[in-house]
Amino acid sequence: ATGRFAIENLAPGSYSIAADWAVAQVPHHEYGIVQVTSTEDPKINMTELTWHEIEGTLHFAGEGSTTNSLPQSIELEGGADHPGWKMEATVKSDGSFRFPPVVDGRYVLRTSPGSESYVDSISSSGKTMPGDRMMLNSGTGNMQVSVTLGVTHASMTGTLGTEDVIPDKTGVVLESLADGSVSIAMADRSGTFDFRNLAPGEYRAFAWSDLNKAEYRNPSFLARFKDKSKDITIDAQSPVSGVELSLIAATS
């Protein structure tokens, strides 16, 4: 076998390619990015990635917290290396959780939507990393983590112009300026949108008339519309209300 392959009739654009195989029951994974144009033959550079198992426990900072307040699940979301990727793990009554194996890359650990908590810090191998970001590489290996949660009651609400709202399609993207992770809230028929239980920090808000046509998990795409966004500061207790955003047309 030569390992050669061919994928024909691709439209110009950027593509990700992954290859998986096993040797003596040991899994291997390669990943690469290729740019396809109409004038040049594409060149593909593949990099073999390491698999990692992540398991750990959740607890609240300080004393007096009980497991009854723990979120029902914890999410591992792809960062810049894996935009749009997400995996969920159930949190047991003792706060423990375990994810299926994942490959090298940058990730964000988040509590489940609707939880009145956020990831404040992650500890592993005697080191504590503030915030909710994780980096996995060939030297990381499997990770046993202790995740400290903070409590938040912060929210953000606002309105959009009703004349441009498309039911079930118009929505707001909230980008964290700390780690680039995004949350979305759909607008109702009156143009009202609502984010709940936000982690404290700095955010940037965008509104699209049709979210289905916006690559909002791509940081480069969002950067193109910075002039049509609004920066928002969120603390753990105070709601932010009355936010007004200009809709970005679906064809932009």
C-alpha positions in Angstrom: 0.0 0.0 0.0 1.3 3.4 -0.9 -1.0 5.5 1.3 -2.0 7.7 -1.7 -5.5 9.0 -2.0 -7.5 11.3 -4.3 -10.5 13.6 -3.6 -11.8 15.0 -6.9 -14.0 18.0 -7.9 -13.5 20.1 -4.9 -14.6 23.7 -5.1 -12.0 26.4 -4.2 -11.7 27.0 -0.5 -10.1 25.8 2.8 -10.5 22.2 3.9 -9.5 20.2 6.9 -8.4 16.6 6.4 -8.1 13.9 9.0 -6.7 10.3 8.8 -7.2 7.6 11.4 -5.6 4.1 11.5 -4.3 1.6 14.1 -1.1 -0.4 14.5 -1.2 -3.3 16.9 -4.5 -1.8 18.3 -2.8 1.5 19.0 -4.9 4.3 17.4 -3.2 7.0 15.3 -4.6 10.3 14.0 -3.3 12.8 11.5 -4.7 16.2 10.7 -4.0 18.8 8.1 -5.3 21.9 6.4 -5.4 22.4 2.6 -6.1 25.4 0.5 -7.8 24.5 -2.8 -7.6 27.0 -5.7 -8.6 26.9 -9.3 -5.1 27.4 -10.6 -2.7 25.4 -8.4 -2.4 21.8 -7.3 -3.0 21.8 -3.5 -0.2 20.7 -1.1 -1.2 18.9 2.0 0.9 18.8 5.1 -0.4 16.2 7.6 0.7 16.2 11.3 0.3 13.2 13.5 -1.6 14.1 16.7 -1.6 12.4 20.1 -4.7 11.1 21.8 -5.5 12.2 25.4 -7.9 11.1 28.0 -9.3 13.8 30.3 -11.0 13.1 33.5 -11.4 15.0 36.8 -13.7 16.5 39.4 -15.6 19.8 39.8 -15.8 21.8 43.0 -16.8 25.3 43.9 -14.3 27.8 45.2 -14.6 28.5 49.0 -16.5 26.7 51.6 -20.2 25.9 52.1 -20.9 24.7 48.5 -22.7 21.4 48.0 -22.8 19.0 45.1 -26.5 19.9 44.6 -25.3 23.0 42.8 -23.0 21.3 40.4 -23.9 21.4 36.7 -25.3 18.3 35.1 -22.7 18.2 32.4 -19.4 19.8 31.4 -18.4 20.7 27.8 -15.1 20.6 26.0 -15.2 23.0 23.2 -12.6 23.3 20.4 -10.5 26.5 20.4 -8.8 28.0 17.4 -7.4 24.6 16.4 -10.9 22.9 16.2 -13.5 25.7 15.7 -17.1 24.5 16.0 -16.1 21.2 17.7 -17.8 20.3 21.0 -18.0 17.3 23.3 -20.1 16.8 26.5 -19.5 14.7 29.6 -22.0 13.9 32.3 -21.1 15.1 35.8 -21.8 12.5 38.5 -23.1 13.4 42.0 -19.6 13.4 43.4 -18.5 15.9 40.8 -16.5 13.5 38.7 -16.5 13.5 34.9 -14.7 11.8 32.0 -14.3 12.7 28.3 -13.7 10.2 25.5 -10.1 10.5 24.1 -9.4 13.8 22.2 -6.4 14.9 20.1 -3.8 17.6 20.5 -5.0 21.2 20.4 -6.4 24.2 22.3 -9.7 23.7 24.1 -12.2 25.6 26.3 -13.8 23.8 29.3 -17.3 25.1 29.9 -20.3 24.3 32.2 -23.5 23.3 30.6 -25.9 26.0 29.4 -28.3 27.2 32.1 -25.9 26.4 34.9 -25.3 29.2 37.4 -21.6 28.5 37.3 -18.5 29.0 35.2 -15.0 27.5 35.1 -12.7 29.7 37.2 -9.5 27.6 37.0 -8.1 24.2 36.0 -5.5 22.4 38.1 -3.4 19.5 36.8 0.0 18.0 37.9 0.4 20.5 40.6 -0.1 23.5 38.4 -3.2 25.8 38.4 -4.2 27.6 35.2 -6.6 30.5 35.7 -9.6 30.6 33.4 -11.2 27.9 31.3 -8.6 27.1 28.6 -6.6 23.9 28.1 -3.7 23.1 25.8 -3.0 19.4 24.9 0.1 18.3 23.0 2.4 15.3 22.7 4.0 16.1 26.1 0.7 16.5 28.0 -0.3 12.8 28.0 -3.6 11.9 29.8 -4.9 14.6 32.1 -6.3 14.3 35.6 -7.8 17.7 36.4 -9.4 19.5 39.3 -11.8 22.2 38.1 -12.7 25.1 40.3 -16.1 26.7 39.6 -17.3 30.2 40.3 -20.9 31.2 40.8 -22.5 33.8 38.4 -25.9 35.4 38.1 -24.8 37.7 35.3 -27.0 38.2 32.2 -27.2 40.3 29.1 -30.4 41.3 27.3 -31.2 43.6 24.5 -33.2 44.2 21.4 -32.8 44.3 17.6 -34.8 46.1 15.0 -38.0 44.1 14.4 -38.2 45.0 10.7 -35.2 42.9 9.9 -35.7 40.0 12.3 -36.1 36.6 10.5 -37.9 34.1 12.9 -35.7 31.2 14.0 -32.7 32.6 12.1 -31.8 36.0 13.5 -29.5 35.9 16.5 -26.7 37.4 18.5 -23.1 36.0 18.8 -21.2 36.8 22.1 -17.5 36.3 21.7 -15.2 36.1 24.8 -12.2 38.4 24.3 -10.3 36.2 26.8 -10.4 32.9 25.0 -12.3 33.4 21.7 -15.2 31.1 22.7 -18.6 32.0 21.5 -22.2 31.7 22.7 -25.3 32.4 20.7 -28.9 33.6 21.6 -31.7 33.6 19.1 -33.9 36.7 18.9 -37.6 36.3 19.3 -40.2 37.9 17.0 -40.0 41.2 18.9 -36.2 41.3 18.4 -35.4 40.5 22.1 -32.4 38.4 22.9 -31.2 37.1 26.3 -27.9 35.5 27.6 -27.9 34.0 31.1 -25.3 32.8 33.6 -22.3 34.4 31.9 -18.8 34.1 33.2 -17.4 37.5 34.2 -15.1 39.1 31.6 -14.9 41.1 28.4 -17.1 40.2 25.4 -17.8 41.4 21.9 -21.4 41.1 20.6 -22.5 40.7 17.0 -26.0 40.3 15.5 -26.8 38.6 12.2 -30.1 38.6 10.4 -29.4 34.9 9.5 -27.0 33.0 11.7 -27.1 30.1 9.3 -25.1 32.1 6.8 -22.5 33.4 9.3 -19.2 31.6 10.1 -19.4 32.8 13.6 -17.1 30.1 15.1 -14.3 31.3 12.8 -12.2 34.1 14.6 -11.1 35.5 11.2 -14.7 35.8 10.0 -15.7 37.7 13.2 -12.8 40.0 12.9 -14.1 41.3 9.6 -17.2 42.7 11.4 -15.5 44.3 14.4 -16.8 47.7 13.3 -20.4 46.4 13.5 -20.0 44.9 17.0 -20.2 46.2 20.5 -17.8 45.5 23.4 -19.5 44.5 26.7 -18.1 44.1 30.2 -19.8 41.5 32.4 -19.3 41.0 36.1 -20.6 38.1 38.2 -23.6 39.8 39.8 -24.8 42.7 37.7 -27.2 42.2 34.7 -26.5 44.2 31.5 -29.7 45.3 29.9 -30.9 47.5 27.0 -28.1 46.4 24.7 -28.8 47.7 21.2 -27.1 46.1 18.2 -27.1 46.7 14.5 -28.0 43.7 12.4 -25.4 42.4 9.9 -27.1 41.4 6.7 -26.9 37.7 5.8 -25.2 38.6 2.5 -22.3 40.6 4.2 
